[in-house]
Amino acid sequence: MSVQVFDPEPLKKIAQELGDELPAIAAGSQSIGFGPATLERLSGLGKKLTAVDGSIVKTLARIAKLSWIKVGDGNPTCGYRLHTQFEILRGIPNRIDATSANPKGQADERVVLEQTLEPDRLYVMDRGYNKEKLWIAIHSKSSGYIYRVRDNFAHQVIKERTLSPADLAEGVVADQLIKPSSETTTLDHAMRLVVVRAEPHTSHGRRAGRKFSNTGPSCSGQIQIVTDQLDIPAELIAEIYRLR
């Protein structure tokens, strides 16, 4: 079975129906790792905090089961990619777009997000969404982004910002105004880099016969996060990414 035979459109409807049945979690915010004080701060940002990912939604078991198919060797492989936008403060998906598993062309997670952007959202993304055009599109939509870049992200530091005691307590090691080093950059807004301590680990490499890593890229012990949000405290930027 493949997306050429199986129409993924019903997956969207099922995912939306299941998402609508999930209760909001604002009153029970401890369940996803933050208390009332943090909830109040996040609610005051003026934008809907939206985590973005392009993979199987594990909490929607019925959808996940449909998303894996058998290949020639009998091992399961992903037949569908679910591009999920998850409202963190509500605890439910805002939308789920189903595409083929191969993340190219119209199924590229960056393309899918750019085509579905909404105003007044704060999109929280991982390294797979590395695309300057996408950052510009989000900013021009009157939304914002918090995005983890790869360790080798090339940039120039324009200004070092002073860290507060709260920043240091959260593990923030740098807060900088930056710009991409690329001579072809078309970035039209200010960009900020927040660097946070993290547990270092080494990738275990790729599974036999697979084109992806078991553990993702290695981590040097620091996470680099770029954002267009200049007024949010660095420690809250770190907290928001942690919630993702």
C-alpha positions as CSV (number, residue, x, y, z in Angstrom):
1,M,0.0,0.0,0.0
2,S,1.3,3.5,-0.8
3,V,0.1,7.0,-1.2
4,Q,-0.3,6.4,-4.9
5,V,-3.0,3.7,-4.0
6,F,-4.3,4.9,-0.7
7,D,-5.7,8.4,-0.6
8,P,-4.2,10.2,2.4
9,E,-7.1,12.7,2.6
10,P,-9.1,10.6,5.1
11,L,-6.0,10.6,7.4
12,K,-6.4,14.4,7.7
13,K,-10.0,14.1,8.7
14,I,-9.4,11.3,11.2
15,A,-6.4,13.2,12.7
16,Q,-8.5,16.3,13.1
17,E,-11.4,14.5,14.7
18,L,-9.1,12.8,17.2
19,G,-7.4,16.1,18.0
20,D,-10.7,17.8,18.6
21,E,-11.5,15.1,21.2
22,L,-8.4,15.8,23.3
23,P,-9.1,18.1,26.3
24,A,-7.2,21.3,26.7
25,I,-4.5,21.1,29.4
26,A,-4.2,24.7,30.6
27,A,-5.6,23.7,34.0
28,G,-3.2,20.7,34.3
29,S,-0.1,22.3,32.8
30,Q,2.1,20.3,35.2
31,S,1.5,17.2,33.0
32,I,3.8,18.6,30.2
33,G,6.4,20.1,32.4
34,F,5.5,23.6,33.5
35,G,3.6,25.2,36.4
36,P,1.1,28.0,36.7
37,A,3.8,30.7,36.8
38,T,5.4,29.6,33.6
39,L,2.0,29.1,32.0
40,E,1.1,32.7,32.9
41,R,4.4,34.0,31.2
42,L,3.8,31.9,28.1
43,S,0.2,32.9,27.8
44,G,1.3,36.6,27.9
45,L,3.5,36.3,24.8
46,G,0.6,37.4,22.5
47,K,1.2,34.5,20.1
48,K,0.0,30.9,20.0
49,L,2.9,28.7,21.0
50,T,3.0,26.1,18.2
51,A,5.5,23.2,18.1
52,V,6.1,21.9,14.5
53,D,7.3,18.5,13.4
54,G,7.2,16.3,10.3
55,S,7.0,12.7,11.6
56,I,4.6,10.1,13.0
57,V,2.3,11.4,15.7
58,K,2.8,8.7,18.4
59,T,-0.1,9.8,20.6
60,L,-2.6,9.2,17.8
61,A,-2.3,5.4,17.7
62,R,-4.8,4.8,14.9
63,I,-3.1,7.2,12.6
64,A,0.4,5.9,13.4
65,K,-0.7,2.3,12.7
66,L,-1.9,3.4,9.2
67,S,1.4,5.3,8.6
68,W,3.7,2.2,8.6
69,I,3.8,-0.3,5.8
70,K,5.8,-3.4,5.1
71,V,8.7,-3.4,2.6
72,G,10.3,-6.3,0.7
73,D,12.3,-7.5,3.7
74,G,9.3,-7.6,5.9
75,N,10.5,-4.6,8.0
76,P,8.1,-1.7,8.5
77,T,8.8,1.6,6.9
78,C,7.0,4.9,7.1
79,G,4.5,5.2,4.3
80,Y,3.2,8.6,5.3
81,R,4.6,11.7,6.9
82,L,2.3,13.6,9.2
83,H,3.2,17.3,9.3
84,T,1.9,18.3,12.8
85,Q,1.4,21.7,14.3
86,F,0.8,21.3,18.0
87,E,-0.5,24.0,20.3
88,I,1.6,23.6,23.4
89,L,-0.6,25.5,25.8
90,R,-3.8,23.8,24.7
91,G,-2.1,20.4,24.5
92,I,-3.7,19.5,21.1
93,P,-2.8,19.5,17.4
94,N,-3.8,22.6,15.6
95,R,-3.5,20.8,12.2
96,I,-2.0,17.7,10.7
97,D,-1.1,17.5,7.0
98,A,-0.5,14.0,5.5
99,T,2.0,13.6,2.6
100,S,4.2,10.8,1.2
101,A,7.1,9.8,3.4
102,N,9.8,11.0,1.1
103,P,10.5,14.6,2.3
104,K,11.0,16.1,-1.1
105,G,9.1,18.6,-3.3
106,Q,5.6,19.3,-1.9
107,A,6.2,16.8,0.9
108,D,9.2,18.7,2.3
109,E,8.3,19.7,5.8
110,R,9.6,23.2,5.3
111,V,7.4,23.6,2.2
112,V,4.3,22.2,4.0
113,L,4.8,24.6,6.9
114,E,5.4,27.7,4.6
115,Q,2.1,26.9,2.8
116,T,0.1,26.6,6.0
117,L,1.5,29.6,8.0
118,E,-1.0,31.6,10.1
119,P,-0.5,35.0,11.8
120,D,0.0,35.4,15.5
121,R,1.8,32.1,16.1
122,L,5.2,31.4,17.6
123,Y,6.5,28.4,15.7
124,V,9.0,26.2,17.6
125,M,11.0,24.0,15.2
126,D,13.9,21.6,15.2
127,R,17.0,21.4,12.8
128,G,15.0,20.0,9.9
129,Y,13.4,23.3,9.3
130,N,16.6,25.0,8.3
131,K,15.5,27.4,5.5
132,E,16.1,31.2,5.5
133,K,13.1,31.6,3.1
134,L,10.9,30.0,5.7
135,W,12.1,32.3,8.5
136,I,11.3,35.3,6.3
137,A,7.9,34.0,5.5
138,I,7.0,33.4,9.2
139,H,8.2,36.8,10.2
140,S,6.3,38.5,7.3
141,K,3.1,36.7,8.4
142,S,3.2,38.6,11.7
143,S,4.2,35.4,13.4
144,G,7.6,34.4,15.0
145,Y,9.9,31.5,15.2
146,I,12.2,29.7,17.7
147,Y,14.4,27.3,15.8
148,R,17.3,25.0,16.8
149,V,20.1,25.4,14.3
150,R,22.9,22.9,13.7
151,D,26.2,23.3,15.6
152,N,28.0,24.5,12.4
153,F,25.5,27.3,11.8
154,A,27.6,30.1,10.2
155,H,26.9,33.6,11.6
156,Q,28.4,36.9,12.6
157,V,27.9,38.2,16.1
158,I,26.6,41.8,16.1
159,K,26.1,42.3,19.8
160,E,26.5,40.3,23.0
161,R,23.6,40.7,25.4
162,T,24.0,40.6,29.1
163,L,22.7,37.4,30.8
164,S,20.5,37.7,33.8
165,P,20.7,35.4,36.9
166,A,17.5,33.7,35.6
167,D,19.3,33.1,32.3
168,L,22.3,31.5,34.0
169,A,20.1,29.4,36.2
170,E,18.4,28.0,33.1
171,G,21.7,27.0,31.5
172,V,21.9,29.9,29.0
173,V,25.6,30.5,28.1
174,A,25.1,33.2,25.4
175,D,22.5,35.6,24.1
176,Q,23.6,37.4,20.9
177,L,22.2,39.6,18.1
178,I,23.5,38.0,14.9
179,K,23.2,37.8,11.2
180,P,23.9,34.8,8.8
181,S,27.4,34.8,7.4
182,S,26.3,33.9,3.9
183,E,26.9,36.6,1.3
184,T,23.6,35.6,-0.4
185,T,21.5,36.1,2.7
186,T,18.2,37.9,2.2
187,L,17.2,38.0,5.8
188,D,15.1,41.2,6.3
189,H,14.8,41.2,10.1
190,A,16.9,41.1,13.2
191,M,17.9,37.6,14.4
192,R,19.0,36.5,17.8
193,L,21.0,33.4,18.9
194,V,20.5,31.9,22.4
195,V,23.0,29.1,23.4
196,V,21.9,26.7,26.1
197,R,23.8,23.9,27.9
198,A,22.6,20.4,27.0
199,E,23.6,16.8,27.7
200,P,26.3,15.9,25.1
201,H,25.9,12.6,23.2
202,T,27.3,10.9,20.1
203,S,25.2,9.6,17.3
204,H,25.1,5.8,17.1
205,G,25.1,6.0,13.3
206,R,22.6,4.6,10.9
207,R,20.6,1.4,11.1
208,A,21.5,-1.3,8.6
209,G,19.7,-0.6,5.4
210,R,18.3,2.7,6.6
211,K,19.1,6.2,5.6
212,F,18.6,7.8,9.0
213,S,20.4,7.9,12.3
214,N,19.2,5.9,15.3
215,T,19.9,8.8,17.7
216,G,20.0,11.9,15.5
217,P,23.1,14.1,15.1
218,S,25.7,14.3,17.8
219,C,25.4,17.0,20.4
220,S,28.5,18.9,21.5
221,G,27.0,19.9,24.9
222,Q,25.3,23.1,23.7
223,I,22.0,23.8,21.8
224,Q,21.9,26.8,19.5
225,I,18.5,28.4,19.1
226,V,17.8,31.3,16.7
227,T,14.7,33.5,17.0
228,D,13.2,36.7,15.7
229,Q,11.8,37.4,19.2
230,L,14.1,40.0,20.7
231,D,12.1,40.9,23.8
232,I,11.5,37.4,25.3
233,P,14.0,36.6,28.1
234,A,16.7,34.2,27.0
235,E,15.8,31.8,29.8
236,L,12.2,31.7,28.5
237,I,13.4,31.0,25.0
238,A,15.3,28.0,26.4
239,E,12.2,26.9,28.3
240,I,10.0,27.1,25.2
241,Y,12.4,25.0,23.2
242,R,12.6,22.5,26.0
243,L,8.8,22.2,26.0
244,R,9.0,21.2,22.3
